[in-house]
Amino acid sequence: MEEQDVEQVRLVPWAEGDFWLLRRSNSPAMTEQLGGPESEEKLLERHRRYVELSSGRMYRVTLADTRETVGSIGYWQRDWHGERVWETGWAVLPEFQGRGLAVAAARALVGVVRQREGRGGSPVLHAFPKAEHAASNGVCRRAGFTLAGQVDFEYPKGNPIRSNDWYVDLRAGLPAAAG
């Protein structure tokens, strides 16, 4: 099983038994920036997509020492400005927020994507938090993403929002290819 430790967190690949975490993260407080809670049917669809994701991967975020689940993070492909890029998003359960765990998870994820995908496919990983979502924008900044600027975005589908476009160049930090 592929796992990645960075500082105080561990990324554990999403599995069938992780549906409880989607339910737990589906509260009004946790989905306020994402268009609100989803129906049970939508959650089941999301869980199925996470389990079956073939281009990218979802993870359950756990504390490295106790293995207690604190949230989720993942990456997937999307079309952006006519190019195929990687996108990321995360959620940290309320009782674990404010401890730097989302930053640690984002740093760990950048390492995973750089290792797994950095030489093929898109060389860029994006995050698109709402422009006014201070906490998620702070995670991007502290995790080493670069702000490209504000963009019009749609999330969920049919819900226009103003987001910040943050990115990481996945080629940075990779050893040069042997020639």
N, C-alpha and C positions, 0 to 999 in steps of 0.2 A: 504494500500500500504506500502510495506516495504521500508523504507529509512534509511540511516545511515549518521549521522553527525560526522565528525572529524575535529576539528579546523575550517578551513574556507571553507570546501566543504561539499556537500551533494551528496550521491549516489542515483540516481533515477532509478528504474528498466526500462530497455529498452522497448520501446513500438512501436506500428505501426507508430506513427507520428515522429519517430526519424531518418527516412531515410535521411533527410536533413543533419544530422551530418556526416553520412558516405560520402555523396557527398562532403561536406565541407572539410573533412579530406583526400580526395583523390587527393590532389595536389602533384606535384613532390617533393616539399620540405618536406611534411609530410610523404611521402611514400618512401623516399630515402633509408632508412635502411630496408625497407620491400619489395624490389623488384620493386618498382615503382607503378604508378597509375593502378587501375583496370578498366576494361570496365564497362559500365552501367549494363550489364547482370551479371557480377561477383559481383558488389555492391548489386544488388537486391538479389542474392543468399545469400550473406553475411548477409544482413538485415533479410532475412527470417530465417536463422540459429539463429541469435541473438534473434529474437522474439520467436522462438520455442525451444530455448535451454532448455533441460530438465535436463541435468547434469551440473550444474553450472548456471551462470547468467551473462548477460551483463548489464552495467549501463551507464547512461548519468551522467556526473559529472557536478554539478552546484555549483556556489558560495552559501554558506550557507545563506548569508544575502540578496542577490538580486535575487537568483534563476537563474541567467544568466548562460547559458550552456558554459562550458569551455573545455569539452572534453569527453572522454569515457574511461571506464575500465571494465574488466570482468575477469571471471575465468571459466575454463572448464576442463574436464578430458582428459588425454592423456596417452598413454603407454610410459614409460620411463625406460630403463634398466630392462625390464621384469616386471615392476610394474605399477599399475594404480595410477597416481598422478594428482594433480591439477596443472594447468598452468595459469598464468596471463599475460595480456598485456594491454597497455594503449596508449592513444594519447591525447595530449593537444594542442588546437588550438594555432597558432603562437602568436597571440596578448596576450595570457595568459601565455606563457612560461617564465621561469626564475623567477617565483614568489613562487615556492615551492608547487604549486597546485598538481602536479603529485605525490609528496611525500605524501601530505595529503590524496590524493585519494588512494594511495597504502596502507597507514596505515589503512584507513577506510575499504578497501577491506579485508585486513588481518583480521580485527575484524569481518566482515561479514562472511567470510569463516570459521573462527574459531568457530563462534557461530552456523552457519548452518551446517557445515560439519566436524568439528573438532573431534567429537566422533565416526563418522562412515566414511567408505571409507578411502581414503588416509589421513594420518596425516601430509602431506607435501604439500606446495604450492611452485611452481617453477616459475622463470622468466628467459627468455633466450635472453637477448639483445645481439646484435653483440658485439664482444669483443672490437672493436674500437669505439663504440657509447658511448662517455663519459657521455652525459646527462642521458641516460637510466641507465647506470651502477651506476651513482651517485644517481639516484632515489632509486635503489635497496639498496644501502649502507645506505642512510639516512632514508629509510623506515624500516630498521631493518632486511633485508635479510642477509644471510650468503653466502659468495662466496665459492662454491664447487670447482671451477676451470673452465678451458676452455674445450669446447666440440665441436665436429663437429655436425652441425645441418643442417636442410633443411627448408628454408622458403624464399618464398613460395615453395610448393612442386616442386622438380626438380632444386632448386637453392641452392647449398651447401654454407654454411657460417660457420664462426668460431664464436661461441657465448660463453658468460660466463653463467655458470649455477649457479644462485642464488636461495636460498631456505629459507623458514620459516617453523619451526616446529609448526604446528597448535595446538599441545597439550600443548605447553608452555603457561601459563597464564590461562588455564582452571581450574576451581575448581575441586577437586578430586571427583570422582563419589561416591555417597553414597553406602555403602556396607552393 
